[in-house]
Amino acid sequence: MQTSSDRHEYPAHWEADVVLRDGGTARIRPITADDAERLVSFYEQVSDESKYYRFFAPYPRLSAKDVHRFTHHDFVDRVGLAATVGDDFIGTVRYDRIGAGGRPATGAEADEAEVAFLVQDAHQGRGVASALLEHIAAVARERGIRRFAAEVLPANTKMIKVFTDAGYTQKRSFEDGVVRLEFGLEPTDRSLAVQYAREQRAEARSVQRLLAPGAVAVIGTGRTPGGVGRSILGNIRDGGFTGRLYAVNGALPEGQKELDGVPAFRSVRDIDGPVDVAVVAVPAERVPEVVAECGAHDVQGLVVVSAGYAESGPEGRERQRALVRQARSYGMRIIGPNSFGVINTSPEVRLNASLAPDMPRAGRIGLFAQSGAIGVALLSRLHRRGGGVTGVTGLSTFVSSGNRADVSGNDVLQYWYEDADTDVALMYLESIGNPRKFTRLARRTAAAKPLVVVQGARHGAGPRGHAVRATQLPHATVSALLRQAGVIRVDTITDLVDAGLLLARQPLPAGPRVAILGNSESLGLLTYDACLAEGLRPHPPQDLTTAASAADFHAALSRALADDSSDAVVVTAIPSVGEGSVGDAALAEALRSAAAERPTKPVLVVHVELGGLAEALSAATSTAPQPGAASGPDPASRTGERAEPRPVADEGAPADDKDAPAPPPGDARPDDAPPEGTHPLPAYPAAERAVRALAQAVAYGQWRRDAAEPGKVPEYEDIDERGAATLIDGLLARGQGLTLTTDATCELLAAYGVHVHRALPAPTPDAAVEAARALGHPVALKATAPHLRHRADLGGVRLDLADEEQLRRAYAELTELFGNPEELRPVVQRMAPRGVDTVVRAVIDPAAGAVLSFGLAGAASQLLGDMAHRLIPVTDRDATSLVRSIRTAPLLFGWRGSAPVDTPALEELMLRVSRLVHDHPEVVAVTLEPVVVASHGISVLGASVRLAPPPARDDLGPRTLPAY
């Protein structure tokens, strides 16, 4: 390591794993004196041209002096970082602090540094230099450097592009045949956008390499039938995998070349040719040996189905950490361990590297599950007819993350975002490792395609196998924040499937108006009530009577779809419509043809024990494109302008055969399948389930429309950001974290235009009288003891005290009821205009980030939990929706004849609090309670602020994988 002359210890927190542009991984770490041989070996593998670009002259080898200079750093004024794969360098970067005239300098007064890169030719084009620039810039900022300067030869266009594409504010000059670039290191909107775009491409590519391999080896295929490895091998083979498949078992007899018709080897190293993905199904204690062999063979990724890791306890958790570290050292990513496997139904891949015995039909739904058991249940529901939802929906991809030690839901979201084969994303999550990042990715994904999430372990700790940062936010708050990001949050896997069926192939409703028609008055009324319960606006049901024919249904549905006063149609049907399969098929055809004539509104079918109709409608709930159909979704179909529907085939077993598997892919199209060009319809066995799915689609459609016109974070001229920063710095200098005094709280809030009504202490009756004289009558007398604060219902507040006599009487009553003044801590405050008492809070959560919350003060928020939440920074649209999101919002808008209050003033208050917390991350908690909202204006009667050193923001730093 470093010598005794070095000024800083080795900065281990600079070490990080990163995903490169091609989906592989590398480790970035500081260069030390121990790296001399690695540096020399690295330099020998760099081409003469790259050396010339680095040193501006022929430089065939490094001298001993060069090696010493490039490996000895003080980690302050001279820093070098290396990108490594295994034990080898693939790229380096260093900076040297410089002062006036470009000479070497020391100390914080010199805030500029010269930076230079060198990347091994074999690894150029993988994004190594871009990743190194992000990390060296973060290191430089930490060490007080604000600007980088770089001198580049004009012919070195690749390196010039690295700098110019980074998104920093730059200056460029040309002198003496050299391009000089200077740029500031503070993150900008553009640099963050560039970073996020690179992150998306790299992580999506890393998942694509796992889901679309050209060659797969299953390691741990037993010699006798049965067992996990042998089963997965058979599933890949039987699923029609289009690439090369190998079986690996170290115990194979000498000379055995095949296993179940698949080429077999004793080690992955014996395979003559590349292997992209290895499915590892050996006991946990043998996995390190297997990973080492895979790394030596340049395997790109692993799917580890082996158990015995973090889910088994502390020893297993350490084994899991070692597994991730080992795999990343070879540039590999991992799905698992303890994974159920992965599936890709694309005709170009057809990979069923999972324990699911049947390959699902190809379709437009992506499925991610952290739990193997829940993954099985979801695959079963989406794979066959049954479980209450008629018809089989097709999958594009399926990922079971197991313990999600490496590849997580965030990575899969990055992949689905750009995957043309996925229209709808369904996720079962038991933990969210990085809520801040998940929310950001979810918002971007939801703007392009629906994202439906059900979260398990909502009321307790997550699975032992998942390493996650703790959040202080209750589950309801996290759910609200996910909805704000456009996530369709459902409570059960049944709801997950129901929503997926609707969203996969139906247009989004333009509003909440619902037409209801059917042949049962009772079922129609149930549907009507369910719509009201879900906040929809149903029209009175149209009863076609039990004598209605298929033609009657067609005509009624056509009229409803043509009616501009409805945004969606729910069709209800009972068995008396038709007793035979012919009648059911005719009804299904009537509904499909009517829907196809006007394909701009969603149509849902509620059926009650209609086996024949369910079978006839099965293709209507399929999302599988037929041969010759377009390979990608038409984006217009997500906004109501649906493309020509793709023909679909009947899929699955009859509805009453709940355990029958779907027929294997490639089955001939059945004779009773709907004709080409018809449009699929989702069908549900209960009105409540259909309406619940429709309500989710309505809310999501509204979110999409709102997201198309995002709000703005307003600027206020009276905000004193610099003065607030000075005050905060002075206060924090007294300690690491503190709750501000009343005076300091009022001063800080006033810097952002939030003015708190003065509350003067009243330790004695005479002091109360003096305070009232200073403030002016009428006044309020309040007990501020913790057990009485904000509890007017306990009698600790006396209002509208018009004179000294009333004040003294109230003081005597309070002390008689609750004890001496030392316990009560009474204060006197001038009366504010009457209005509605509300509460505004902001808190910085270590996992989710800064959150603004709003509700009515008292029982509504404390007892009923009626609070709404938004991520900070809050826009003007966010503030408007926040006020209207609580269930008790009507009290603010003139409920039962009361006067509406000044909600614009309330919204401005929340925007100012949001700005305060966003501008100053040291403000970790703000509470304004009560905030009295009157007909004109607001009054902040109580406030508290807590300061602490700002928490780390991993979303603003360089790209990194979670540390292990």
N, C-alpha and C positions, 0 to 999 in steps of 0.2 A: 504494500500500500504506500501511502505517501510518507515522505521523510519528515523528520522533526521540524524542519524549517517551514513546512506548510502551515498556512495560517488558519485553515479550517479542517475539521474532521471530514472524513468521507461522507458526502451527502447522500445517504441511502434513499432518501425520499425522491431523488431524481430518477431512480430506476423505474422503468415502465415497460409493459408489453404493449405493442401497437399492432393494428391490422393494416397491412399494406394494400396498395391498389389492386393487386391481383388476388387478394383474399388470404394470402399467407400472413404469418406473423413474424415479428422480429422483436428483440429486446433492446431498448435504449438504456444506456448506463454511462456514468462518468468514466473517463479513461484514467487509469492510474499507472504508477511506475511498474506494476506487475505485468503490464500489457506490452512490454517492449517487443517480445518475440511475435505476438499476434500482429502488432503494427507492421513489423518488417514483412511478415508473411502476406499480410493484406496488400502492402504497397507493391510487392513483387507480382501480384495478380492484376494490378491495374495497368491498362494499356499505356503506351508511350504518349498517345494523344491526350488522354485524360491527365497524365502527369504534367504535360506541357500546359494544359489549360489551368492547372492548379498553381504552377510555379512560374508561368510565363517564360519558360525556357526548358530545354532538354534537362531532365532530372531523373536519370535511370535508377538511382538508388538513394536511400536515406543514409546520411552520415551518422556516426554515433552521437554527434552533437544534435542533429535533427531529432533522432529518436528520443534523446533525453528531453529536448524541448517539448516534443509533442506528447510525452507521457508524464511529465511533471507539471502539475497545476496547483495553484493555491485555492481553486474553487471560488474565487472572488473576482480577481482581475484577469486571470487566465483560466479558462474552462474548456475542456474537450469532452465531447460525447461521442460514443460509438454505437452504431446499430449492429447487433450481432444475431447470428443464427447458429445455434449450437455454441461452439467455442470460438467461432471465427468472426472477424470483422467483415461487414459488407459495406459499411459507409462510416465516415467520420465527419465531425464538424467541430470547430473551435472558434472561440472569440478571444480577443485581446483588448483590454480596455485602453483607450487612447485619449489623449488630451489635445490641446491646441497644436495645430500643425501635423496631427496624425502620429505624434510620438507616444510611446508607451507611458501609461499613467497609472496612478493608484488613488484610491480614496473616492468617496461619494461625490466629490465636486466634479469629477470627470464622469459624465453620464453617457459617453459614446464608446462603442467598441467596433473593432473590425472583425468581420466574420468570413470564414472560408470553409468550403465543403470538398469532399472527395468521396465518390461512390464507385465501388467496383463495377467494371463494365458489364459483367454478367447480371448485375442487379439493377442496372439503370432502366428507367421506365416503370419501376415498381412503386414509385412514390416514396423512396427512401429519403431523398433530400428534403421533400416537403415535410415529412414527419420529423426529421431532425431539426428543420427550421422552427417548427412549432415548439419543440421542446427546448432548444437553445434560447429561443426568445423568452419563454417562461422563466428559465434560469436567470437570464439577464435582468428581467424585471425584478426578480427576487433580490438580485444583487445591486439594485439601484441604477441599472443602465436603461436608458430611455430610447436610444437610437442605435441602429446598426449601420455600418458602412461596408460596402463590398466593392472590390475592383475585379472586373471580369473582362476577359478578352472578347471582342465583338463576335468572334466565330463560335464562342461557347454559348450558343443559343439555348441549349437545354437549361443551363444554370441561370441565365437571364430570365428564362420563363419561370423558373422556380420562384425567383424573387418577385417578378411582376404579377404572377398569379396569386400571390399570398394574400392580397387584399389590404396590405398596409398602405398608409399615405407615403408616397415616394417622391424623391427628387432624383433626376438623372442628368448626368453630365458626361461629356466626352473630352478626354484630354490625353495627349501623348499616346494615342492608340489604344486607350483603355476606357471602358465604360465604368463610370463610378456611380453606384446606386446608394442612396441614403434613404432610410425610412424609419419612422417611429414605431415603437413596439407596443403601444397601447392598443388593445383590441378595438376594432371598428366594426360597424354593422357589416361591412363588406368582408372583412377578414373572418368574422364569425360565420358568415354565410358560406364563404369558401371552405372553411374548416368543416362545417356541417355537411356540405356537399361531398367533400372528400371522404368524410366518415361514412356517409350513406353508401357511396359507391364501393368502398372497401369492405364494409360489413355485409352488404348485399352479396358481393362477389364471394366472400368467405362462406356464406350459407349456400350459394349456388354450387360451389365446388363440392359441398357435402350432399346436395340433393340431385345433382346431375353429373355423376361421375362417369368416366368412360370405362373404368375397370374397378371392380370391387373384390376384395378378399374377405372371406368370413373366417376368422381365426378362432379356433375352439370348436371345430366340427367333430363331434364324437364319432368313433368308429362304428358304433351301433346306432340304429334309428332311435329317434327321440332326443331329448335334450334341447337346450336353447339354441346353441350354435347350429346344430343339424336342422332344426326347424326353420331358422331364418334362411339357411342355405336353400332349403326346399322352397320357401316362399319367394325368394328372389328368382329362382329358376322357373317356378311355375307361373310367376307373374309376368314372364316374358321380357325380362331385363334385356335391353338392346345392346349393352356393353359386354365386356369380358368378365367372367365370373370365375373365382378360384376358391377352392376349399383348402384350409391350412390346419394341420393337426400334427404337432410334434411327435405324436406316438404312432403315426402311420408306419406300417411295415415297409421295409426296404422294397422298392420295386413297384409299390402301389401307385398308380398314376391317376386314378379316377376315384371319385366318391359320389354316388348318386348321379353319375353321368357328367360330373363337373371335374375339370382338371384339379388334381390334388397335390399338395406339396407339404413338406414337413416344416418349412419356414417360409415366411414371406420373402426372405432374401433369395430363395431358390427360384422365385418366379421370374421368368425371362420376359421382361417388359414392365412398363410402369403400372403402379397401382395407385388410384386416386383416393379411394376410401377403404379403410379397413373396419369391418364390424368385429368388435372384440367381445368374445363370449367365453373367456377363460376365468378361472377363479382369481379373485382380487390380488392374491399374493403373486400371481404370475404375470399380472398386467405390466409391471415395469419392464420386464424382459421383452414382452411383445411390443411395447411402445418403442424401446430402443431399436428393435429390429425394423419396425416401420419407419422410424426416423432415418436409419441407415439406408433404407430403400427409397427414400424421398416420397413416402406416402403423404398426401396432402391433408387428410383429415381422418378423424376417428369417430365411430359411433360405438360407445361403450355401453353394452347392456349388462355387464357384470355388476353385481351388487356387492355389499360389504364396505361401503364408503361412509360418507358423513351421516347417512340415515341410521348407521349402526352405533354411533357414539363417538367420543373424542378420538379414539385410536383411528377409527374410520375417517374422521374429518381430516386428520393429519395425512392419512393415506391419499385422500382426495386432493389435498393441496399439492402433495408431491406429484401426483398424476398430472395436474394442470401445468405445474412448473416444467416437468419433463417434456410434455407434449409441445409446449410453447417454445422450448429451447430448440426444437427441430422445425419450428415454423408451422406446426399443425394446430388446428382447432378441434375441439371435442364437443360432441353431443352426448350428454350423460354426465357421469355414469348413472347406472340404475335406470337406463332409458328403455322404453318399449320399442324404439326404433323410428325409422323414417319411411315415408312413402312419397313417391312422385309419379302421378298417373299420366304425365305427358307422353304422347305416343313416341316421342323421340327418346324417352328414357325408360319408362315403365319399370320403376324400381319399387319393390316392396321389401325393403330391408327392415322388416318388423316382425313381431310375433303374431300379427293378424294373419290368419290362414288364407283369407281371400283378398284379392286385389280389388279395392273399390273402383267403381266406374269413374272414368274421367269426368271432371266437372269444373265448376268455377269457384268453389269454396276452398279456402285455405284453413287448416285446422292446426292449432297449437295447444298442447296440453302439458302441464307440469306433472300431472299425476298419471301413472300408467293405467291404473284402474279406471279413472275417469276417461282417459283416452280410449280405452276399450269400449266403454259405454257410448261415447260420442261416435266412434267409428261404427258401432252396431246400429245406432239410430240413423246415421246418415248413409249406411251401407245397405240397409234392407227396408222393406215395407214393414211397419209395425211401430210400437212405442207410442201410438196415438197419432202420429203424423203420417198421413197417407203418402205413399210415394217415396222414392229413393232419390236423394240428392247426390250429385257427384262431387268428388274432391279434386282439387288441383294438387295440393301437397299436404302432408301431415308430418308434424314434428313432435315427438315426445322428448322433452328435455331432461326428464329424470331429475337428478339433483341440480341441474343447470349450473354445473361448476364453471362452464365456459360459455357456450352458446346459450343465449337467453331469448326471452320474448322480444327484447329490443332488437336483437340481430335479425330475427325472423320478420319483424315489422319492416326493417330496412329492405329485406328481400321482397316482401309482398308489395311494398310501395311501387316498385317498378316492374313487377311480374305481370305480364300481359295475360297470363292464364288464370289469374286470381281476381275475381270481382268482389268477393266478400271475405272478410277475415274473421274467424271465430277463435277466441282464446279462452282457455280455462287456466286461471292463475291462482296459485296459492301464496305467492309472495311477489313483490315488485322490488327488485334489488336496487334500482335507481329510479325512483318515482319522477324526479325532475326530468330525466332524459326520456322516460317512457311517455310522460305527458307531452313533451315536445314532439316526439315521433308520432304519437297517436294523433295529435292535432293535424300534422301534415298528412298522415295516411287517411284520416277521416275526411279530409277535404277532397280526396280522390276516390275513395271507395269505403263502404261501411265497415266499421270495426266493432264487433260485438264481444263483450267481455263478461264472464262470470267469475267471481272471485271466491275461492274457498278460504277456509281458516280465517273468517272475517272477525270472529270474536275470541281469538286466542292466538298463541304463538304459531308461526308458520312451521312447516315441516322441518325436522331436524337436519335434513340434508341440504337445506337452503341457507346460504350465508347472506344475510341481508342487514342493511343498516336499520336501526330502530327508528320508527317515526313516532312523534308525540301526538299526531293527529288521530282522532277517532275515525273508525271506518266510514261513518256517514260523511265526514268531511272529505276523505279521500275519494269517495264515490262522487261527491258533488264536483270535485276538481276534475275528475275524469270526464264527467258529462260536459263540463265547460270546454274540454278539449275535443268534444265531438264523439266521445266513446259512447256506444249504446250499452249501458250497464244493465244487466239482467241478474236475477237472483238464483236461477236454477239452470241446470243443463237442458231441461226441457224447454225453458224459455230461450236458451241459446239456439237450439235447433229450430224452434218455431220462428224466431226472428231471421235466422239464416235462410230458411225456406222462402220467406217472403222477399227478402232483400236480394236474393240471388238472381231472380229473373223478373221481378216486377218493378215498374217505375216508382219513384218516390212520390208520395201524395203531395199535392200542392197546398194542402191545408187540412183542417180537422173535420170537414163536413163529410158525413158518411151516409150513403144510401143503403137501405136494408131491404131485401126482398127474399121471398121464399114461400114454401107451401105449408108452413106451420106458423100460426099466429103466436103460439106460445114461445117457440124457438126465436121468432123475430123479436118478441118483447124481451127475452133474455139477452139477446144481442144488443138491443136498444139500451137496456140497463147497464150492460157491461161497457158500452161506449161512454155513457155518462160518468160511470165510475172512473174511467181512464182519462177524463177531461176532453173527450171528443164531442163533436156537435152532430148527433145523429138526426136524420129525418125520421118521421114516423114510419114504422115498418110497413111495407106493401105486402099484403097477404094474397098470394095467388091461389089459395085454397088447395086442398089435397088432391083435387081433380086436375091440377095444372099439368099440361103436357110439356114435352121438351120444347115445342115451338113457343109455348107461353113463356117459359123461362128465357128463351132466346130473345123474344120481343121485349120482355120486361128489363132484362139486362142491357139491351141496346138502348132503351129509353133512358135508363139510369146513367149510362155512360155518356149519353149525349146531353144530359142535363148539366148546365153550367153551375148549378147550385150545389153540386156534390163533387168531392175530391177523391173519393174511393167508394167501392161497392162491396158489401158483404152479402153473399148469397147463402141462404140456409135451405137445407133439404132434409127430408125425413124419408124412411123406407117406402111409404105409400106412393111415392112418385113413380116407382116402377118395381115390379117384383122379379124381373129376370135380368140377365146380363145384357140382353139386347136393349131393354129400356134404359138401363143405367148407362150403357155406352152412348145411347142417343142423347141422354141428358148431358153427359160429359162433353159430347161433340157440340151440343147447342151452346153450352157455356163458353167453350173454347173459341168457337167461331164468332160469337158475339163480342168477346173480349178482343179478338184479333182485328175486328173491324175498327175499333177505337182503342189503340194500344197506348194511350197516354195516361190512363188511370189504373191504379192497382185494383185487382179483383181477388177476393178471398172467398173460399167456400167452406162453410161449416156443415159437416155431414154427421149424422147420427147412425152408427152401426150400418153403414151402407157398403157392404163388402164389394158389391158389383161396381158401384160408382167410384169407390176408392181405387179399385183396380183400373177402371177406365181413366181415372184422373192421374194415375201414377206417373205417366210421362209428363203431365202438366207440372209436376213438382220436381222433375229432373232438371239438372243444369248441364247435362252432358251434351256437348256438341257432336253432331254426326259427321261422318266423313264428307269432306267437301265444304263444311261450314267454315266460316271465318275463324281464324285462330285466336283472335283477341277480342275483348269486349269493346263495344261501341260506347265511348264516354257519354254520348247523349242519352243512353239508356238509364243513366243514373239521375237524369234531370227531367224525365217525363217525355223526352223526345226519343222514343225507343227505336232502335234499328230493327230491320226485318228479323223476326225471331228465327232461331235455328231449329231445324227439325230435330225431334228427340224420339228415342225409342222407349218402349215400356221397360221398366226396370224393377226388379225385386219380386218378392213372393207376395201372395195375397195378403190383405191386411189382417186376416184372422189367423195367419200362420206367422206368429211373431218371432219364432225361432228359426225360421227358414232363411238360409243365406241367400244373398242376391246371386243371380246367375253370373258366371264368369264373364269378363269382358270379351267382346267379340261374338256373343250370341247373336243369332239372326234376329232381325226385327220381327216381333210377333205380328200375326195377322190382324189383331184388334188394336194395334198401336194407332195413335192419331195420325192423320194425314200430314204430309210435308207442309210446312209453313204455318202450322197452328202454334199458339202461344201457350206455354205452361201455366197452370194455375195452382197455387198452394192450397191444400185442403187440410182442415183441422177437425178433430173429433169433438171439440167443445167451443162454444161461443166465446168464453172468457179467454181462451188461449189465442184464438184468432184476433180478437180485439186488442189484446195486450201486445201482440206482435205489430198490429197496425198502429197502435199508439206510439210504439217505439219508432216506427218508420216516420210517422208524422213529426215527432220531435226531432229526429235526425234531419229530416228534410228542411225543417225550419232552421236548424243549426247551420246547414249548408248554405241556405240563403243569407243568413246573417254573416257567416264567415266570408262570403263573397264581398262584403262591404265592411271590413274591420274598422273598429273605432280608433280614436286617437287618444294619446295621453296629453291632456291639455297643458299648456304653459301658463303660469300665473306670474305676472310682473312683480307682485309683492313678496314672492318667496325669496328669502335670504339664505341661499344654499351655503355660501361661504361662511356666513356668520354662524349657522347651525353647526358646520364642520368644526369651526374653532371652539365652540362651546362643548361639543362632544369630545374633542381631543383633550380639553382641559379637565372634563369630568372623568374620563377614563384614566387619566394620569394618576388619579387617586386610588385606583384599584382595578382588578380584572373584570369585575361585573358588579353593577349596583343598580338598585331601584332609586330613581331620582326623587329628590325632595319636591314638595309642592311648588316652591318657587322656581326650581330648575326645570321642572316639568312644564310649567306655564311659559317660561322663557323659550324653551326649545320649540314647543308647539306654536308659539306666536311667530317664530321665524318662518313658519310655513302657513301663516294666516289662520291658524286655529286658536281661538281665544277662549280661555276657560274663565267662567265666572269665579270671582274671588270668594274664597271661603275662609273666614277669620276664626281662629280658635277662641273658644269660650270656656276656659277652665273654671270660671265662677260666674254667678248671675250678673255681677257688675261688669265683668269682661264682656258678657253677651250683650248687655245694654250699650256699652261703648262701641262694640262692633256694629250693632244695628244703627247707631248714630252715624258711624262712618260710611256705612253702605246706603242708608236710607230705607225707611219702611215702605212697603211691607217686606218682611224677611221670613226666612225659614230657619228653623232650629233642627239640626240633624245630629244623631249619634253616629260616629264613624268607627266605633269599635268593630273589629272583624266580624263578629257574630251578628251585628246589626246593620252593617254597611249594605246599602242597596236593598234593605228589607223593610220597606214602608209598611208591609202587611203586619209586622210585629209591633208597630206603634213607635218606632224609633225616630219618627219625623213629625214635626209640627209645622204646618204651612199657614201662610197668610196672616202672620202676626203683625197687626197694624200699629201697635204702640208698645210702650215699655211695660205696661201692666200685663198685657197678654203674653209678652215675652217671658216675664218673670214667672207667671203662672205656668207656662209651658215648661220652663226649666225645672220648676219644682216637681211637676208631674213626671218628667223623664227620670229625674234622679230618684224619685220615690219608687218608680216602677222597675228600674234597671240597675240601680246602684249609684255609687259615687261618681263624680265627674272624671276621676282618673281612669275608671273603667270604661266610661261612655265615650270619652274624647269628643265632646260636643263642639260643633262649629256653627257659625251663623253665616247665612248666605242670602243675598238679595233675591227676592222672588222673581222668577222668570215667567214669561207669558205661558199660559196654559197650552198644552198640546199633547202629543203622543210621546211617551218615554221610549227611547231606543238605546241600543248599545252598538258601538263600532269597535272592533278589535283587529289588530294586526299582529302576527307572530311569524317568526322565522323558524321553520321546522328544519332540522338537520338533513332530512331526506327529501322532503317535497319542495322546500324553498319557502319563500315569503307568501303568506296567505292573508287576505283581508276577509273579515267575517262581519255579518250584520244580522240583527234581529231586534225584536221588541224587548225592552227591558222587563225583568220580572219573570213571572211564571212561564210565559210563552217560550222564552229561550232557556231558562234554567230547568223547568220541569218537563216541557214538551220537546226541548231540543230544536225548536223552530228557528234555525239559523241558516243563512245562505253564505256561500264562500266563493271567492274568486282568487286566482293567482295574481300576484303583484309583479309588474305594474298593471294597474287597472285602467282600462280605457273608458271613455265616456259612455260607450255602449255597454260595457261591463257594469258600470255604476248604475245605469238605468235598469238593467235586467236584475241586478242584485237587489235593489229595493223591491222589485216586483216578484222575487222568487220565493219569499217566505209565505207560509200558509196564511199568516195573519196580515198580509199586505192590505186587504180591504180596509183595515182600520186607518190606513194612511190616505185613503182616497174617498172618504165620505161615506163610510159604511153606515147604513140605516139612518141617513139624514144628517150625520155629523159633518162638520166642515172639513173639506180636504186640507191637508197640511202642505207645507212648502217642501215638496220632495226635490225640486231642483237645488235648493240650498243644502239638503241632506246629501245629495249626490256630489256636490262640490266638496263638502267636508270629507267624504270618503276618498275622493280623488286627491285631496291634499295630504291625507294620512298615507295613502299609497305612495305618493311622491316622496314623502319623508323617509319611509322605510326603504324604498328603492334607491334613493340617492345616498342613504347612509346605512349600510348594512350593519353598522354597530348598534342601531336601534333594533333590538331583537324582540321587543314586545311593546305594544301600545294598547291601552284600554281607555275608551271614552264612555263613561257610564255615570249617570244617564245623559243622553243627548235628547233634549226636549225639542221636538219639531212642532212648531206652531203654524198658524195659518200664514204668517209672514216671518220668516227667519227661523234660526235655530239657537239653542242655548246649551253649551257644554257645561254641565254642572259638576262633573267629576272626571279626573284624568290621572293616569299613571303611565310611566314610561320606564322601561328597563334597558340599560346599555350593557354591552359585552363586546369583547373583541370579535370582529366579524368572522363567521364560520367560513370554512373553505368552500369555494364554488368550483366544483369539478366540471361544470358545464362551460366555464369560461377559460379553463386551462387547456393544454394540448390534449389531443386524442390519446386515450389510454384504455386498455382493458382492465377490468377489475383485478386488483392485486391479490395474489395468493402467496 
